[in-house]
Amino acid sequence: KALLFLCTIALHIDQVWIFEDDCFIPSVDALLKLNNKYRNIDLVTRVNEVNKSTKQKDWHWKSIYPKANPPYYYSMVSGCGMTRNTLNEVKKYVEKNGELFYIEVMFNTLAMQAGLSVMVAKELKSIVWMGDWGIDEFILLPENIFHPMKHIGYHSSLRSQIKEVIILKYKPVNNLPEFLL
């Protein structure tokens, strides 16, 4: 629905950030900094992996291969940013093929094959399939977006708790996983 809206109605929007509702954004400031830092990048994701093979049978690869030509690029896109250029590539693909395919592959593949700028953002590295996040991570990585945070109703109180512990000068324990360092 978001892609339909952005590709057919909201053509005046030049840049957009899309987050699943179980992404935790610690503050408005974190989102503003993310937006300013990557303002001119066509696709901002957590990673930009490449799969040059059409032989993989795991995940959904066998249903992706007929949708686009290799090489295929992919990322977890529970949270990502994109410009009008990327949205236009999605629109062109739909106009030509009459369908979309897995956005985890589609966004990166279309952007890379069109020669658009794709950047991996360290602030999105904490968007993972299975993460266990708490106040220490939020304090140590105040500009990061965190996924999954399934208790969506607690997001607002978490933001308040972050403010409180900062005022109290709480010293977090740095047990960050290596992929975040």
N, C-alpha and C positions, 0 to 999 in steps of 0.2 A: 504494500500500500504506500509506503514511504517513497519507494522508487517511482511508482506511477505518478504520485503527486509531484515529486521533484523533477521528473523528466517530461511531464506534459503540462503542468499547471504553473508551478513556481519557477518559471524559467528565468526570473530576475535574481534568483539566489545564486551567488557565485561560489560560495563555500558552505559546506554543511558538515556537522559532526553528528554521527548516529551512534547511539549507545543503547544496548539492551537495558531493560529496566532493572536487571540485577547487577548492573555496573554501579559501583559506588564512586561518586565524585565527591572528594572530601570538602571542597569549597568552590565557590564561584570563582575565586581567584585562580584556582588550579585550572579551571576550564578556560578562563581568559588568557592565561599564560600559554596554554597549549595552542589556543587559537592564534595568538600573536606570533608564536615561535614558528609555526608551520603554515602560516597564512598563504604562501605561494606554492605549496606542494600539492600536486594533483591527487595523490593517495597517500594517506598516513595510516600505517598499520602497526601491529605488534611485531610481525616478522614479514619477510618476503622470501619464502622458500621456493625452490624450483624443483619441478618433477619433469625431467626430459623424457621419461619412459612412458610408454603406453602399455606396459606389461603388468603394472601393479593392479591387483584385484581387491585389495583391502579398501576399507572405508567406502566411498561412493565413486571411486575412480572409474569403474567400468561404465557408469552412466554419464560420466563427464567427457570421456574421450570422443564420443561422436559430436559433442556440442561445439568444440573449438579445436583448432590445430595446435600441436605442441610448439614450443615448450609451454608447460603449464606452470603458473605461479600461484602460490596460495598462502593464506594467513588466517588465523582466527580473527573474525571481524565482529566480535561482540561489541567492540567499540572501534570506530575508525573515522577518519576525516577525508573528505573528498571535495574537489573543485568541480566547477561546471564542466571542465574538460572530461573528467572521468564520467560524470553523469551523461554527457553527450555520447561517450563510447558505449555506455549501457543502452542508451536510447537507439543508437545505430544498430547494435546487435539485435535488439528486440524487433526493430523494423525489418531487418533482413531475415531473421530466423523465427519470429513469432513466439518466442519464449525466452525465459531466463534459465540459468542453471545455478548450481550451488554458489552462493555469493562468496564463500570462503575461497573459491577458485576464480570465479567470474571477475570480481573487482580487480584483483592483482593481475590476472592474465590479460584482460582487455587493456588495462593501463600500460603494462609492460610492452605488449605487442604494438601499441599505438605510439610508443616512445615517450610516454608521459613520465613526469617525475614521481617516483615512489620512494618514500622514506620510512624507515623503521624508527619509531619514536620510543626512546627509553621510558617515557612516561606511560606508555601502553604495555610495557613488558609485564606488568602485574595483571594483565588480562590473560588469565589462564583457564584451562578447562576445570581443574580442581585446585582451588587455592584456599588456604586457611589464613584469613587476614584478621588483624586486631589493631588495637591502639598503637602498639609499638611500630608497626609498619606504616600506619597513617602519619605518625609523627616523623619517622625517618624519611619517608617519601611523600612529602606534602603535595607534590605536583603530579603524583601518579593517579591513575584511574584503576580501580580494583574490581576484579571479577573472579569468581561469583560471590555476590553478597545477596543471598536468596531472601533474607528477611527484610524485604523492601520497606516495610513499615517502620523499621528502626533507623533508616538512613538519616533522617532529620536529627534524631537524638544522638546518633554517632557524631554528627557534625558539631553538635553542642558539646559533647564529651571531649572532642578534640580541642575545642577552644578552651575548655576548663583546664585540661591537663597542661596545655601550653602556659596558661596563666600561673599554674602551680609549679611551673618549671620541672615537670616530670622528665626524668631521664630514661628514655626507652632502652630496652635490651636489644642490642644489634644481633639478631639471629636471622638476618635476611638470607634467603637462598642465593646461591651463587649467580643464578641467571638474572638477578636484580642488581647485582653489584657492578 
